[in-house]
Each structure stands twice: as C-alpha cells, then as structure tokens.
Amino acid sequence: MQQNWEDLAHAVILQAVEDYRHAQRLLRLSSRSRLGKSMKRDVLRFFCSRWFTRLATGAPRGVIVRMLLQEDREAEAALLKWKSQMKREDPL
C-alpha cells in the first residue's frame, strides 16, 4: 500500500516538472504569455510548499528547481545560437 502512495507522490512531482517545462515553452513563444507566466508561478510556488516537501521524500526541492533552471539556461543558449546561425545564413 505504501508503494502506491509513493508512486502517486512521484507522479504529482513529475506532472509539476512537465507543467513547468510547458510554461517555459509558452514563454519562449511569447514572453508576455499570461498562461505561461501563471503556470510557471504556480509550479514554483508548489516546489516551495510544505506539500511538496511531504511528497518529495527522496529529492530535495533545490535539486529539482536547479535542474529546471539549468534546462532553461541551456534552451536559451541553444535558441540564441540558432538565431545567430540564421542571421549569418540570411542572404538579405
């Protein structure tokens, strides 16, 4: 029975991670996206909550948040690199 609760807790955390990633995609498409801003704020609030602390028995919240922020930096760097390459290839 305990395993079922742990599986559910992990599923909730994984859904929050996916929601954060989705919010970031929305914000990359439009930095003014209300939905993206709201989702990101809500997920970060969840990661700072007591509920998350109770669910995340194996991983400290800082690890997950740092991982997501690192993904953000890497995605932003890749986007900037791609834009730079597109400018160099643009014949106009």
C-alpha positions as CSV (number, residue, x, y, z in Angstrom):
1,M,0.0,0.0,0.0
2,Q,2.9,2.4,0.8
3,Q,4.3,1.9,-2.7
4,N,1.0,3.1,-4.2
5,W,1.3,6.4,-2.2
6,E,4.9,6.8,-3.2
7,D,4.0,6.2,-6.9
8,L,1.3,8.8,-6.7
9,A,3.6,11.3,-5.0
10,H,6.2,10.8,-7.8
11,A,3.5,11.2,-10.4
12,V,2.4,14.6,-8.9
13,I,6.0,15.8,-8.9
14,L,6.7,14.7,-12.4
15,Q,3.5,16.4,-13.6
16,A,4.7,19.6,-11.9
17,V,8.0,19.3,-13.8
18,E,6.2,18.8,-17.1
19,D,3.9,21.8,-16.3
20,Y,7.0,23.9,-15.7
21,R,8.6,22.8,-19.0
22,H,5.3,23.6,-20.8
23,A,5.2,27.0,-19.2
24,Q,8.7,27.7,-20.4
25,R,7.8,26.7,-23.9
26,L,4.9,29.1,-23.9
27,L,7.1,31.9,-22.6
28,R,9.7,31.2,-25.3
29,L,7.0,31.6,-27.9
30,S,5.7,34.8,-26.3
31,S,7.3,36.3,-23.2
32,R,4.0,38.0,-22.5
33,S,2.0,34.8,-22.3
34,R,-0.3,35.1,-19.3
35,L,-0.8,31.4,-19.2
36,G,2.9,30.7,-19.3
37,K,3.6,33.2,-16.5
38,S,0.8,31.9,-14.4
39,M,1.8,28.2,-14.8
40,K,5.4,29.0,-14.0
41,R,4.5,30.9,-10.9
42,D,2.2,28.2,-9.7
43,V,4.7,25.4,-10.2
44,L,7.5,27.3,-8.5
45,R,5.1,28.0,-5.6
46,F,4.3,24.3,-5.4
47,F,8.1,23.5,-5.3
48,C,8.4,25.9,-2.3
49,S,5.3,24.4,-0.5
50,R,5.1,22.1,2.5
51,W,3.0,19.8,0.4
52,F,6.0,19.3,-2.0
53,T,8.3,18.7,1.0
54,R,5.9,15.9,2.1
55,L,5.7,14.4,-1.3
56,A,9.4,14.6,-2.2
57,T,10.9,12.2,0.3
58,G,13.8,11.3,-2.0
59,A,14.9,14.5,-3.7
60,P,15.3,17.9,-2.0
61,R,13.4,20.7,-3.7
62,G,16.5,22.6,-4.6
63,V,17.8,19.8,-6.8
64,I,14.6,19.8,-8.9
65,V,14.5,23.6,-9.2
66,R,18.2,23.8,-10.1
67,M,17.7,21.1,-12.7
68,L,14.8,23.1,-14.3
69,L,16.7,26.4,-14.2
70,Q,19.7,24.7,-15.9
71,E,17.4,23.4,-18.6
72,D,16.1,26.9,-19.1
73,R,19.7,28.3,-19.5
74,E,20.6,25.5,-21.9
75,A,17.5,26.1,-24.0
76,E,18.0,29.8,-24.1
77,A,21.7,29.3,-25.2
78,A,20.6,26.9,-27.9
79,L,18.0,29.4,-29.1
80,L,20.5,32.2,-29.2
81,K,22.9,30.0,-31.1
82,W,20.3,29.1,-33.6
83,K,19.2,32.7,-34.1
84,S,22.9,33.7,-34.7
85,Q,23.3,31.0,-37.3
86,M,20.1,32.1,-39.1
87,K,21.4,35.7,-39.3
88,R,24.7,34.5,-40.8
89,E,22.9,32.4,-43.4
90,D,20.3,35.1,-44.3
91,P,21.3,36.4,-47.7
92,L,19.3,39.6,-47.1
